[in-house]
Amino acid sequence: VQLQASGGGLVQVGDSLRLSCVVSGRFVATTAIGWFRQASGKERDFVASINSNGDSTYYSDSVKGRFTIYRENAKNTVYLQMNDLNPEDTAIYFCGARQGGIYYSSSRYYRNWGQGTQVTVSS
């Protein structure tokens, strides 16, 4: 499985952004996807995950109610809709893949990381 994230940018406090993670290669239909983010000088933190058919999701407390993860399997794409952004959301956002369950918030359970996309929220 190969992943490519895109959609980042520079926005203002309270704005919205939608990130995309295109999934390609073998086993796409059975691949769960997780979004993580890494701020400068910090570890890679869990944001949200979704199972292979899109009917189960999991969120970190810091984004619950503001971010929505969903997927369009016909387009092999997983999205992260981010609303009401604040400066603490500034980071490089990565998508990672795993086979099986989604209730794993450590990056060590995911692999095939894409190159990441920068999100900067200016106050």
N, C-alpha and C positions, 0 to 999 in steps of 0.2 A: 504494500500500500504506500502511495506517495501522497503527501499533503501540501497544499499551497494556500497560505493565508493572504488575504488582501482586505482593503477597505479602511485602513487606518487613516488618520489625518490630524490636523490641528483644529480644535473646536473650542467654544466658550462654555463656561459653566452653565449647566442646564440644557445644553444641546444634546442631540442624539447622533449616533453613528450605527451603521450596520456592517459588521465584519463578515467575510465569507471564507470558508475553508473548502476548497475543491479536493475531492477524494478520488484517486485513480489507482488502477492496478488490480491485483487479485484480492478476492475476499471483501470487496467493497460492501456487498450486501449484508455481511455479518459484522461489520466494523462499527464499534462504538467510538464516539469522538468526544474528546474533552478540550475545553478551552482553558488555557492558563495564561497568566501574565507575570511579567518580570520587570519590576521597577529597577532603576539604576542602583547597583550595589546591593540588591536584595535577592532573595531566593525566588524561584519560580513558584507562584501560588495558584491554586485551583480557583477557577471561576465558575464553570458549569460543564455538565456532560449530558450526553443524550445517547440512547441505545440505538441499535441498528435500524429499527423500523420507526423510530421517532415518537413512540408512545410513552416513553419514560424519560424523565429529566431529573437533574440534581443540580443544586445551586449552592454556592458559598453564601454564608449569611451576609457578607458585605455587599452582595449584588442582588439578593433576593428581592423581588418586587420592582427592580429597575431594569434588569437584563432578562432577555428571553432567548433561549436556545431552541432552534428548530431546524429541520432538515427537509430538503426536497430531493428525494432519492432519484427521481427522474433526471435531475440535473447533477447528481452526485455531489451535492453541495450542502454543507452545514453552515447555518447562519448564527450570528450572535447579535441580536438587536439590543443596543445599549441606549437607555434613556436616562435623562436627568443626570448627566455626567458631572463629576466634580474632580478637582485636581488630584485627589487620591486615586483616581482611576488611570492616571498617567502611567504608561508602561508599554513595553513591547508585548503584544498578544500573540500567543502561539496556539496552534491546534495539534493535538496528539491523538494517536489511534490505539485502540486496544480491542481484543476479542473478549467477549463475555460481559460481565456486569459493569455498571456505571458508577457504583457507589464507592469510588476510590478517589480520594482527593490528593494523593501524593503523585508527583510527576513520575516517580519511578515505575508506576504501573502503566505508563503510556510510552509509546515509541513512535518512530517514523515522523519526528517533528518536522514541520515546515520551517520556512525561514523567518517567520514572524512578521508582524506589521505594527508600526509605531502608532500609538494613540497618545496625543498630548491634549490635556484640558487646561486651558488658560483661564485664570481668574481676572 
